[in-house]
Amino acid sequence: MYKTEDGAQNFKGKRASVPHRVIQIIGAGEYGGAEVYVRQMMIGARESGVATEALVFYDRVFAARLREDGFVVDVEPSLTRVFWRLRERIEAGERLIIHTHGVKASLLGRAVGERTGTPVVTTIHSDLVLDYQGGKGALFRALERMTRGMSARIVAVSEPLAEILRERGYDPARIRVIAPGVAVGALEKEADETTGQVESLRERLGIPKDAWVVVCVARLHAVKDHETLIRAVSGLAEVRGRSVALLLVGDGEERKRLEELSATHAPGRVYFAGAVEQVRPYLELADVFALASRMEGFGLAAAEAMAAGLPVIVSDVGGLCQVAPVSGVQGIRVAPGDVDGFFAALKSLLEDDALREHMAKEGQTYAMTELSTERMRAQLAQLYEEIARHEQ
């Protein structure tokens, strides 16, 4: 057992002293960064000897992945039934820690915790102000303000996100920062499973054999600002005699608008892959990874691209500053919404093989050492022990 740089203990090979069972509650309507993070947390908790299970609202990819990992997964779309089911378990004497992810899950978990005296941990993965707009967003933010004090601990997925929470009135004493990690072993396994798929994937997508490929892995949501990437690529039709293709991996409400925008500004050069179960072949197909988000709680997709050996260009916002802390070394950071900045960064990497390869190597080394799951799992085990001690 040793101390990590931030003082968290590494529990590898040690059983954590947590007599409670941890229930992770998350909507799981999609399989994105939050779901990958929760899956990592559950694997880490189990390795530390903490009993853990999941309660989800949708029986989709995330639930299937957890079952493959050997976890108990309870699927229940009715929030009312979830409330009574958890309450019955607690009143029957079961000792639980409720760990919530997402607005609905957090409101539900806090209601159960307040009623039964059960400790609740809430992980905040992103900025609610940008995730939800209009009347729905205003309602969610109001409910979050009213109930946030019911969570014993608030986990932010990066220090920049934690700072935002402090500025908005969250109790600093309750905030913990536990960043996601890059599951190197899982990435290597996926690479082995998808060996030889790159060329067939390129052919299936219709991307020319000699084209440069810029890939972005993100749900098609306004906060991800794919428009900036499309406009940047539109001005970069060709580099060193090779066309430039933009490959968007992910799906969402913005797809139709982005398809129309692409047809206008970069006809025939933007490819929509939709939601996929295995991202690795798409990363191996690419020359550069780019993410133009207006805000990222952390930016796990960028970290995984770095670990896969791709140079990355990301927005200079939120957790992405933690993923690529020194712009020009682990990756290039560009001001959000800066089309010219993304254009220049893409052009510089595609024009200079040595720069592209050097940045890819630096980023990969950083991701596999400083952004690994080991630290995240150690901090998580420490958090659960802290909660358990308080409950004794």
MIBA-94348 format. One record per residue (C-alpha): residue number from 1; x, y, z. Coordinates in nm, 3 decimals, decimal comma. Each point is the difference from the previous one (the first is absolute). Last residue first. Layout:
BEGIN
<i: NUM; X: X; Y: Y; Z: Z>
...
END
This chain:
BEGIN
<i: 392; X: -2,054; Y: 0,325; Z: 1,264>
<i: 391; X: -0,142; Y: 0,219; Z: -0,277>
<i: 390; X: 0,297; Y: 0,239; Z: -0,011>
<i: 389; X: 0,238; Y: -0,293; Z: -0,035>
<i: 388; X: -0,200; Y: -0,134; Z: -0,295>
<i: 387; X: 0,004; Y: 0,338; Z: -0,179>
<i: 386; X: 0,378; Y: 0,031; Z: 0,036>
<i: 385; X: 0,047; Y: -0,361; Z: -0,110>
<i: 384; X: -0,210; Y: 0,073; Z: -0,309>
<i: 383; X: 0,213; Y: 0,304; Z: -0,083>
<i: 382; X: 0,330; Y: -0,185; Z: 0,050>
<i: 381; X: -0,113; Y: -0,277; Z: -0,234>
<i: 380; X: -0,092; Y: 0,263; Z: -0,260>
<i: 379; X: 0,334; Y: 0,177; Z: 0,032>
<i: 378; X: 0,188; Y: -0,325; Z: -0,056>
<i: 377; X: -0,219; Y: -0,092; Z: -0,297>
<i: 376; X: 0,059; Y: 0,336; Z: -0,168>
<i: 375; X: 0,374; Y: -0,025; Z: 0,054>
<i: 374; X: 0,020; Y: -0,343; Z: -0,162>
<i: 373; X: -0,232; Y: 0,089; Z: -0,288>
<i: 372; X: 0,287; Y: 0,161; Z: -0,191>
<i: 371; X: 0,021; Y: 0,371; Z: -0,083>
<i: 370; X: 0,356; Y: 0,075; Z: 0,117>
<i: 369; X: 0,178; Y: -0,307; Z: -0,138>
<i: 368; X: -0,189; Y: -0,123; Z: -0,307>
<i: 367; X: -0,130; Y: 0,343; Z: -0,095>
<i: 366; X: 0,337; Y: 0,174; Z: 0,039>
<i: 365; X: 0,187; Y: -0,259; Z: -0,206>
<i: 364; X: -0,264; Y: 0,009; Z: -0,273>
<i: 363; X: 0,000; Y: 0,378; Z: -0,013>
<i: 362; X: 0,377; Y: 0,022; Z: -0,034>
<i: 361; X: 0,003; Y: -0,267; Z: -0,273>
<i: 360; X: -0,283; Y: 0,162; Z: -0,196>
<i: 359; X: 0,166; Y: 0,339; Z: 0,035>
<i: 358; X: 0,324; Y: -0,136; Z: -0,144>
<i: 357; X: -0,177; Y: -0,179; Z: -0,286>
<i: 356; X: -0,198; Y: 0,307; Z: -0,105>
<i: 355; X: 0,301; Y: 0,229; Z: 0,029>
<i: 354; X: 0,215; Y: -0,236; Z: -0,208>
<i: 353; X: -0,269; Y: -0,043; Z: -0,264>
<i: 352; X: -0,046; Y: 0,376; Z: -0,047>
<i: 351; X: -0,269; Y: 0,115; Z: -0,243>
<i: 350; X: -0,284; Y: -0,191; Z: 0,165>
<i: 349; X: 0,091; Y: 0,129; Z: 0,345>
<i: 348; X: 0,035; Y: 0,366; Z: -0,102>
<i: 347; X: -0,316; Y: -0,005; Z: -0,212>
<i: 346; X: -0,209; Y: -0,142; Z: 0,282>
<i: 345; X: 0,125; Y: 0,263; Z: 0,243>
<i: 344; X: -0,053; Y: 0,284; Z: -0,249>
<i: 343; X: -0,357; Y: -0,108; Z: -0,082>
<i: 342; X: -0,078; Y: -0,048; Z: 0,370>
<i: 341; X: 0,118; Y: 0,354; Z: 0,071>
<i: 340; X: -0,183; Y: 0,146; Z: -0,300>
<i: 339; X: -0,325; Y: -0,159; Z: 0,117>
<i: 338; X: 0,039; Y: 0,135; Z: 0,355>
<i: 337; X: -0,323; Y: -0,115; Z: 0,167>
<i: 336; X: 0,179; Y: -0,102; Z: 0,317>
<i: 335; X: 0,359; Y: 0,132; Z: 0,021>
<i: 334; X: 0,248; Y: -0,259; Z: -0,126>
<i: 333; X: 0,207; Y: -0,254; Z: 0,194>
<i: 332; X: 0,260; Y: -0,208; Z: -0,184>
<i: 331; X: 0,107; Y: -0,336; Z: 0,139>
<i: 330; X: 0,235; Y: -0,160; Z: 0,252>
<i: 329; X: 0,269; Y: 0,259; Z: -0,083>
<i: 328; X: -0,135; Y: 0,296; Z: -0,199>
<i: 327; X: -0,243; Y: 0,099; Z: 0,271>
<i: 326; X: 0,127; Y: -0,114; Z: 0,338>
<i: 325; X: -0,273; Y: -0,152; Z: 0,219>
<i: 324; X: -0,155; Y: -0,223; Z: -0,269>
<i: 323; X: -0,253; Y: -0,210; Z: 0,195>
<i: 322; X: -0,013; Y: 0,252; Z: 0,285>
<i: 321; X: -0,074; Y: 0,292; Z: -0,232>
<i: 320; X: -0,260; Y: -0,226; Z: -0,161>
<i: 319; X: -0,169; Y: -0,007; Z: 0,340>
<i: 318; X: -0,151; Y: 0,342; Z: -0,047>
<i: 317; X: 0,081; Y: 0,195; Z: -0,316>
<i: 316; X: 0,283; Y: 0,063; Z: -0,247>
<i: 315; X: -0,170; Y: -0,194; Z: -0,276>
<i: 314; X: 0,182; Y: -0,306; Z: -0,129>
<i: 313; X: 0,250; Y: -0,105; Z: -0,266>
<i: 312; X: 0,138; Y: -0,350; Z: 0,052>
<i: 311; X: 0,292; Y: -0,202; Z: -0,135>
<i: 310; X: -0,104; Y: -0,366; Z: -0,026>
<i: 309; X: 0,182; Y: -0,288; Z: 0,169>
<i: 308; X: -0,288; Y: -0,203; Z: 0,147>
<i: 307; X: 0,072; Y: 0,150; Z: 0,342>
<i: 306; X: -0,048; Y: 0,346; Z: -0,152>
<i: 305; X: -0,333; Y: -0,106; Z: -0,151>
<i: 304; X: -0,103; Y: -0,136; Z: 0,340>
<i: 303; X: 0,081; Y: 0,333; Z: 0,164>
<i: 302; X: -0,199; Y: 0,188; Z: -0,266>
<i: 301; X: -0,304; Y: -0,225; Z: 0,050>
<i: 300; X: 0,034; Y: 0,044; Z: 0,377>
<i: 299; X: -0,047; Y: 0,377; Z: -0,019>
<i: 298; X: -0,033; Y: 0,112; Z: 0,363>
<i: 297; X: -0,308; Y: 0,208; Z: 0,081>
<i: 296; X: 0,016; Y: 0,128; Z: -0,355>
<i: 295; X: -0,125; Y: 0,341; Z: -0,114>
<i: 294; X: -0,042; Y: 0,182; Z: -0,331>
<i: 293; X: 0,120; Y: -0,319; Z: -0,166>
<i: 292; X: 0,231; Y: 0,020; Z: -0,304>
<i: 291; X: 0,145; Y: -0,354; Z: 0,006>
<i: 290; X: 0,259; Y: -0,109; Z: -0,256>
<i: 289; X: 0,187; Y: -0,330; Z: -0,047>
<i: 288; X: 0,265; Y: -0,017; Z: -0,273>
<i: 287; X: 0,117; Y: -0,262; Z: -0,252>
<i: 286; X: -0,307; Y: -0,222; Z: 0,016>
<i: 285; X: -0,075; Y: -0,363; Z: -0,091>
<i: 284; X: 0,147; Y: -0,124; Z: 0,327>
<i: 283; X: -0,240; Y: 0,224; Z: 0,191>
<i: 282; X: -0,297; Y: -0,134; Z: -0,194>
<i: 281; X: 0,112; Y: -0,359; Z: 0,063>
<i: 280; X: 0,025; Y: 0,078; Z: 0,378>
<i: 279; X: -0,352; Y: 0,134; Z: 0,049>
<i: 278; X: -0,178; Y: -0,330; Z: 0,056>
<i: 277; X: -0,373; Y: 0,016; Z: 0,073>
<i: 276; X: -0,083; Y: 0,262; Z: -0,263>
<i: 275; X: -0,243; Y: 0,294; Z: -0,011>
<i: 274; X: -0,020; Y: 0,163; Z: -0,343>
<i: 273; X: 0,282; Y: -0,018; Z: -0,254>
<i: 272; X: -0,070; Y: 0,339; Z: -0,161>
<i: 271; X: 0,254; Y: 0,095; Z: -0,267>
<i: 270; X: 0,091; Y: 0,356; Z: -0,094>
<i: 269; X: 0,190; Y: 0,048; Z: -0,328>
<i: 268; X: -0,268; Y: -0,041; Z: -0,267>
<i: 267; X: -0,114; Y: 0,361; Z: 0,020>
<i: 266; X: 0,199; Y: 0,210; Z: 0,247>
<i: 265; X: -0,193; Y: 0,324; Z: 0,057>
<i: 264; X: -0,352; Y: -0,062; Z: -0,132>
<i: 263; X: -0,028; Y: -0,378; Z: 0,030>
<i: 262; X: 0,175; Y: 0,021; Z: 0,336>
<i: 261; X: -0,253; Y: 0,250; Z: 0,135>
<i: 260; X: -0,288; Y: -0,222; Z: -0,112>
<i: 259; X: 0,157; Y: -0,303; Z: 0,167>
<i: 258; X: 0,064; Y: 0,208; Z: 0,311>
<i: 257; X: -0,364; Y: 0,106; Z: 0,020>
<i: 256; X: -0,121; Y: -0,358; Z: -0,041>
<i: 255; X: 0,244; Y: -0,135; Z: 0,258>
<i: 254; X: -0,056; Y: 0,255; Z: 0,276>
<i: 253; X: -0,235; Y: -0,217; Z: 0,209>
<i: 252; X: 0,252; Y: -0,276; Z: 0,050>
<i: 251; X: 0,249; Y: -0,247; Z: -0,141>
<i: 250; X: 0,366; Y: -0,084; Z: 0,039>
<i: 249; X: 0,312; Y: -0,031; Z: -0,213>
<i: 248; X: 0,057; Y: 0,298; Z: -0,229>
<i: 247; X: 0,265; Y: -0,056; Z: -0,268>
<i: 246; X: 0,138; Y: 0,313; Z: -0,167>
<i: 245; X: 0,181; Y: -0,063; Z: -0,329>
<i: 244; X: 0,297; Y: 0,195; Z: -0,136>
<i: 243; X: 0,109; Y: -0,050; Z: -0,362>
<i: 242; X: 0,361; Y: -0,088; Z: -0,077>
<i: 241; X: 0,239; Y: 0,200; Z: -0,221>
<i: 240; X: 0,208; Y: 0,130; Z: 0,288>
<i: 239; X: -0,310; Y: 0,120; Z: 0,185>
<i: 238; X: -0,336; Y: 0,036; Z: -0,176>
<i: 237; X: -0,348; Y: 0,134; Z: 0,073>
<i: 236; X: 0,101; Y: 0,185; Z: 0,313>
<i: 235; X: -0,247; Y: 0,287; Z: -0,001>
<i: 234; X: -0,296; Y: -0,232; Z: 0,051>
<i: 233; X: 0,198; Y: -0,180; Z: 0,271>
<i: 232; X: -0,021; Y: 0,303; Z: 0,230>
<i: 231; X: -0,371; Y: 0,050; Z: -0,074>
<i: 230; X: -0,076; Y: -0,364; Z: 0,079>
<i: 229; X: 0,211; Y: 0,014; Z: 0,316>
<i: 228; X: -0,177; Y: 0,313; Z: 0,126>
<i: 227; X: -0,338; Y: -0,154; Z: -0,078>
<i: 226; X: 0,083; Y: -0,303; Z: 0,212>
<i: 225; X: -0,064; Y: 0,223; Z: 0,302>
<i: 224; X: -0,004; Y: -0,272; Z: 0,270>
<i: 223; X: -0,246; Y: 0,208; Z: 0,206>
<i: 222; X: -0,248; Y: -0,009; Z: -0,290>
<i: 221; X: -0,034; Y: -0,378; Z: 0,020>
<i: 220; X: 0,109; Y: -0,264; Z: -0,249>
<i: 219; X: 0,154; Y: -0,236; Z: 0,253>
<i: 218; X: 0,378; Y: 0,000; Z: -0,018>
<i: 217; X: 0,288; Y: -0,176; Z: -0,175>
<i: 216; X: 0,166; Y: 0,237; Z: -0,247>
<i: 215; X: 0,228; Y: -0,135; Z: -0,272>
<i: 214; X: 0,219; Y: 0,186; Z: -0,250>
<i: 213; X: 0,087; Y: -0,229; Z: -0,291>
<i: 212; X: 0,255; Y: 0,088; Z: -0,268>
<i: 211; X: -0,115; Y: -0,144; Z: -0,330>
<i: 210; X: 0,206; Y: -0,252; Z: -0,201>
<i: 209; X: -0,248; Y: -0,288; Z: 0,010>
<i: 208; X: -0,306; Y: 0,219; Z: -0,062>
<i: 207; X: -0,262; Y: -0,021; Z: 0,280>
<i: 206; X: -0,309; Y: -0,195; Z: -0,108>
<i: 205; X: -0,101; Y: -0,105; Z: 0,351>
<i: 204; X: 0,007; Y: -0,367; Z: -0,099>
<i: 203; X: 0,336; Y: 0,041; Z: -0,174>
<i: 202; X: 0,158; Y: 0,170; Z: 0,301>
<i: 201; X: -0,143; Y: -0,272; Z: 0,225>
<i: 200; X: 0,139; Y: -0,274; Z: -0,224>
<i: 199; X: 0,339; Y: 0,170; Z: 0,016>
<i: 198; X: -0,006; Y: 0,035; Z: 0,377>
<i: 197; X: -0,139; Y: -0,339; Z: 0,098>
<i: 196; X: 0,328; Y: -0,194; Z: 0,003>
<i: 195; X: 0,031; Y: -0,018; Z: 0,377>
<i: 194; X: -0,332; Y: 0,073; Z: 0,172>
<i: 193; X: 0,022; Y: -0,253; Z: 0,283>
<i: 192; X: 0,366; Y: 0,076; Z: 0,069>
<i: 191; X: -0,069; Y: 0,375; Z: 0,021>
<i: 190; X: -0,297; Y: -0,066; Z: 0,230>
<i: 189; X: 0,227; Y: -0,198; Z: 0,232>
<i: 188; X: 0,257; Y: 0,280; Z: -0,002>
<i: 187; X: -0,269; Y: 0,255; Z: 0,082>
<i: 186; X: -0,132; Y: -0,216; Z: 0,284>
<i: 185; X: 0,348; Y: -0,036; Z: 0,147>
<i: 184; X: 0,068; Y: 0,372; Z: -0,024>
<i: 183; X: -0,317; Y: 0,100; Z: 0,182>
<i: 182; X: 0,054; Y: 0,375; Z: -0,027>
<i: 181; X: -0,114; Y: 0,164; Z: 0,320>
<i: 180; X: -0,290; Y: 0,212; Z: 0,110>
<i: 179; X: 0,076; Y: 0,289; Z: 0,236>
<i: 178; X: -0,089; Y: -0,013; Z: 0,367>
<i: 177; X: -0,020; Y: 0,347; Z: 0,153>
<i: 176; X: -0,174; Y: 0,017; Z: 0,338>
<i: 175; X: -0,248; Y: 0,266; Z: 0,108>
<i: 174; X: -0,167; Y: -0,019; Z: 0,342>
<i: 173; X: 0,218; Y: 0,258; Z: 0,175>
<i: 172; X: -0,041; Y: 0,240; Z: -0,294>
<i: 171; X: -0,378; Y: 0,019; Z: 0,060>
<i: 170; X: -0,154; Y: 0,070; Z: -0,340>
<i: 169; X: -0,074; Y: 0,369; Z: -0,053>
<i: 168; X: 0,037; Y: 0,058; Z: -0,371>
<i: 167; X: 0,365; Y: 0,105; Z: 0,025>
<i: 166; X: 0,079; Y: -0,326; Z: 0,179>
<i: 165; X: -0,166; Y: -0,198; Z: -0,280>
<i: 164; X: 0,200; Y: 0,184; Z: -0,267>
<i: 163; X: 0,320; Y: -0,073; Z: 0,192>
<i: 162; X: -0,089; Y: -0,370; Z: 0,012>
<i: 161; X: -0,044; Y: 0,004; Z: -0,378>
<i: 160; X: 0,350; Y: 0,142; Z: -0,043>
<i: 159; X: 0,133; Y: -0,263; Z: 0,246>
<i: 158; X: -0,141; Y: -0,289; Z: -0,201>
<i: 157; X: -0,266; Y: -0,271; Z: 0,030>
<i: 156; X: -0,177; Y: 0,174; Z: 0,288>
<i: 155; X: -0,122; Y: -0,218; Z: 0,287>
<i: 154; X: -0,251; Y: 0,150; Z: 0,244>
<i: 153; X: -0,006; Y: -0,167; Z: 0,340>
<i: 152; X: -0,266; Y: -0,042; Z: 0,268>
<i: 151; X: -0,267; Y: 0,089; Z: -0,255>
<i: 150; X: -0,310; Y: 0,159; Z: 0,153>
<i: 149; X: 0,151; Y: 0,349; Z: -0,033>
<i: 148; X: -0,042; Y: -0,028; Z: -0,378>
<i: 147; X: -0,379; Y: -0,012; Z: 0,035>
<i: 146; X: -0,129; Y: 0,354; Z: -0,058>
<i: 145; X: 0,282; Y: 0,106; Z: -0,234>
<i: 144; X: -0,049; Y: -0,314; Z: -0,212>
<i: 143; X: -0,374; Y: 0,060; Z: -0,015>
<i: 142; X: 0,058; Y: 0,354; Z: -0,127>
<i: 141; X: 0,254; Y: -0,121; Z: -0,257>
<i: 140; X: -0,237; Y: -0,266; Z: -0,128>
<i: 139; X: -0,288; Y: 0,247; Z: -0,030>
<i: 138; X: 0,210; Y: 0,259; Z: -0,186>
<i: 137; X: 0,128; Y: -0,268; Z: -0,237>
<i: 136; X: -0,348; Y: -0,123; Z: -0,076>
<i: 135; X: -0,120; Y: 0,354; Z: -0,061>
<i: 134; X: 0,268; Y: 0,075; Z: -0,256>
<i: 133; X: 0,336; Y: -0,177; Z: -0,023>
<i: 132; X: 0,155; Y: -0,307; Z: 0,158>
<i: 131; X: 0,362; Y: -0,112; Z: -0,041>
<i: 130; X: 0,154; Y: 0,349; Z: -0,004>
<i: 129; X: -0,127; Y: 0,123; Z: 0,336>
<i: 128; X: 0,018; Y: -0,352; Z: 0,139>
<i: 127; X: 0,381; Y: -0,001; Z: -0,034>
<i: 126; X: 0,137; Y: -0,352; Z: -0,022>
<i: 125; X: 0,070; Y: -0,326; Z: 0,182>
<i: 124; X: -0,136; Y: 0,074; Z: 0,345>
<i: 123; X: 0,038; Y: -0,303; Z: 0,226>
<i: 122; X: -0,243; Y: -0,012; Z: 0,289>
<i: 121; X: 0,069; Y: -0,203; Z: 0,315>
<i: 120; X: -0,297; Y: -0,078; Z: 0,223>
<i: 119; X: 0,009; Y: -0,132; Z: 0,356>
<i: 118; X: -0,319; Y: -0,175; Z: 0,117>
<i: 117; X: -0,206; Y: 0,177; Z: 0,267>
<i: 116; X: -0,319; Y: -0,166; Z: -0,127>
<i: 115; X: -0,213; Y: 0,287; Z: -0,131>
<i: 114; X: 0,285; Y: 0,236; Z: -0,086>
<i: 113; X: 0,194; Y: -0,279; Z: -0,170>
<i: 112; X: -0,297; Y: -0,112; Z: -0,206>
<i: 111; X: -0,073; Y: 0,355; Z: -0,114>
<i: 110; X: 0,370; Y: 0,058; Z: -0,066>
<i: 109; X: 0,018; Y: -0,308; Z: -0,220>
<i: 108; X: -0,301; Y: 0,109; Z: -0,205>
<i: 107; X: 0,123; Y: 0,355; Z: -0,052>
<i: 106; X: 0,344; Y: -0,133; Z: -0,088>
<i: 105; X: -0,129; Y: -0,259; Z: -0,247>
<i: 104; X: -0,212; Y: 0,263; Z: -0,172>
<i: 103; X: 0,287; Y: 0,249; Z: -0,026>
<i: 102; X: 0,280; Y: -0,233; Z: -0,108>
<i: 101; X: 0,222; Y: -0,243; Z: 0,193>
<i: 100; X: -0,082; Y: -0,130; Z: 0,347>
<i: 99; X: 0,186; Y: -0,203; Z: 0,262>
<i: 98; X: -0,226; Y: -0,141; Z: 0,271>
<i: 97; X: 0,194; Y: -0,157; Z: 0,287>
<i: 96; X: -0,192; Y: -0,290; Z: 0,147>
<i: 95; X: -0,033; Y: -0,198; Z: 0,321>
<i: 94; X: -0,285; Y: -0,250; Z: -0,032>
<i: 93; X: -0,220; Y: -0,012; Z: 0,309>
<i: 92; X: -0,345; Y: -0,073; Z: -0,142>
<i: 91; X: -0,066; Y: 0,375; Z: 0,011>
<i: 90; X: 0,286; Y: 0,045; Z: -0,247>
<i: 89; X: -0,131; Y: -0,260; Z: -0,242>
<i: 88; X: -0,355; Y: 0,134; Z: 0,022>
<i: 87; X: 0,117; Y: 0,356; Z: -0,065>
<i: 86; X: 0,194; Y: -0,111; Z: -0,305>
<i: 85; X: -0,305; Y: -0,170; Z: -0,152>
<i: 84; X: -0,229; Y: 0,287; Z: 0,095>
<i: 83; X: 0,213; Y: 0,262; Z: -0,175>
<i: 82; X: 0,067; Y: -0,221; Z: -0,303>
<i: 81; X: -0,373; Y: -0,059; Z: -0,041>
<i: 80; X: -0,064; Y: 0,374; Z: -0,001>
<i: 79; X: 0,283; Y: 0,067; Z: -0,243>
<i: 78; X: -0,155; Y: -0,241; Z: -0,250>
<i: 77; X: 0,253; Y: -0,102; Z: -0,268>
<i: 76; X: 0,132; Y: -0,298; Z: 0,200>
<i: 75; X: 0,297; Y: -0,209; Z: -0,109>
<i: 74; X: 0,198; Y: -0,168; Z: 0,279>
<i: 73; X: 0,353; Y: -0,099; Z: -0,097>
<i: 72; X: 0,203; Y: -0,248; Z: 0,208>
<i: 71; X: 0,357; Y: 0,008; Z: -0,126>
<i: 70; X: 0,188; Y: -0,275; Z: -0,183>
<i: 69; X: 0,195; Y: 0,216; Z: -0,247>
<i: 68; X: -0,223; Y: -0,126; Z: -0,282>
<i: 67; X: -0,295; Y: 0,116; Z: 0,210>
<i: 66; X: 0,162; Y: 0,343; Z: 0,023>
<i: 65; X: 0,042; Y: 0,018; Z: -0,377>
<i: 64; X: -0,366; Y: -0,093; Z: -0,057>
<i: 63; X: -0,120; Y: 0,270; Z: 0,240>
<i: 62; X: 0,212; Y: 0,260; Z: -0,180>
<i: 61; X: -0,119; Y: -0,108; Z: -0,345>
<i: 60; X: -0,372; Y: 0,027; Z: 0,076>
<i: 59; X: -0,246; Y: -0,096; Z: 0,273>
<i: 58; X: -0,105; Y: 0,352; Z: 0,100>
<i: 57; X: -0,072; Y: 0,148; Z: 0,346>
<i: 56; X: 0,307; Y: -0,143; Z: 0,170>
<i: 55; X: 0,078; Y: -0,144; Z: 0,344>
<i: 54; X: 0,353; Y: -0,130; Z: 0,027>
<i: 53; X: 0,180; Y: -0,224; Z: 0,249>
<i: 52; X: 0,293; Y: 0,025; Z: 0,240>
<i: 51; X: 0,163; Y: -0,200; Z: 0,277>
<i: 50; X: 0,329; Y: 0,169; Z: 0,095>
<i: 49; X: 0,299; Y: -0,236; Z: 0,006>
<i: 48; X: 0,248; Y: 0,239; Z: -0,160>
<i: 47; X: -0,021; Y: -0,187; Z: -0,331>
<i: 46; X: -0,378; Y: 0,036; Z: 0,018>
<i: 45; X: 0,027; Y: 0,374; Z: 0,052>
<i: 44; X: 0,234; Y: 0,034; Z: -0,297>
<i: 43; X: -0,231; Y: -0,195; Z: -0,229>
<i: 42; X: -0,293; Y: 0,210; Z: 0,116>
<i: 41; X: 0,186; Y: 0,326; Z: -0,044>
<i: 40; X: 0,115; Y: -0,095; Z: -0,351>
<i: 39; X: -0,359; Y: -0,078; Z: -0,097>
<i: 38; X: -0,108; Y: 0,333; Z: 0,145>
<i: 37; X: 0,263; Y: 0,180; Z: -0,209>
<i: 36; X: -0,098; Y: -0,179; Z: -0,320>
<i: 35; X: -0,362; Y: 0,097; Z: 0,068>
<i: 34; X: 0,091; Y: 0,364; Z: 0,056>
<i: 33; X: 0,215; Y: 0,009; Z: -0,316>
<i: 32; X: -0,268; Y: -0,139; Z: -0,227>
<i: 31; X: -0,216; Y: -0,308; Z: -0,030>
<i: 30; X: -0,355; Y: 0,128; Z: -0,035>
<i: 29; X: -0,327; Y: -0,014; Z: 0,193>
<i: 28; X: 0,202; Y: -0,099; Z: 0,304>
<i: 27; X: -0,227; Y: 0,180; Z: 0,251>
<i: 26; X: 0,244; Y: -0,043; Z: 0,287>
<i: 25; X: -0,016; Y: -0,138; Z: 0,355>
<i: 24; X: 0,312; Y: -0,172; Z: 0,140>
<i: 23; X: -0,090; Y: -0,203; Z: 0,308>
<i: 22; X: 0,282; Y: -0,050; Z: 0,248>
<i: 21; X: -0,037; Y: -0,279; Z: 0,257>
<i: 20; X: 0,120; Y: 0,103; Z: 0,344>
<i: 19; X: 0,261; Y: -0,174; Z: 0,215>
<i: 18; X: 0,279; Y: 0,215; Z: -0,150>
<i: 17; X: 0,350; Y: -0,074; Z: 0,129>
<i: 16; X: 0,184; Y: -0,011; Z: -0,332>
<i: 15; X: 0,180; Y: -0,324; Z: -0,078>
<i: 14; X: 0,360; Y: 0,055; Z: -0,106>
<i: 13; X: 0,176; Y: -0,133; Z: -0,312>
<i: 12; X: -0,028; Y: 0,337; Z: -0,171>
<i: 11; X: -0,133; Y: 0,245; Z: 0,258>
<i: 10; X: 0,211; Y: 0,297; Z: -0,105>
<i: 9; X: -0,054; Y: 0,266; Z: 0,260>
<i: 8; X: -0,101; Y: 0,350; Z: -0,096>
<i: 7; X: 0,248; Y: 0,273; Z: 0,098>
<i: 6; X: -0,018; Y: 0,204; Z: -0,319>
<i: 5; X: 0,330; Y: -0,132; Z: -0,133>
<i: 4; X: -0,098; Y: -0,361; Z: 0,066>
<i: 3; X: 0,096; Y: -0,156; Z: 0,330>
<i: 2; X: 0,109; Y: -0,360; Z: 0,013>
<i: 1; X: -0,138; Y: -0,342; Z: 0,091>
END
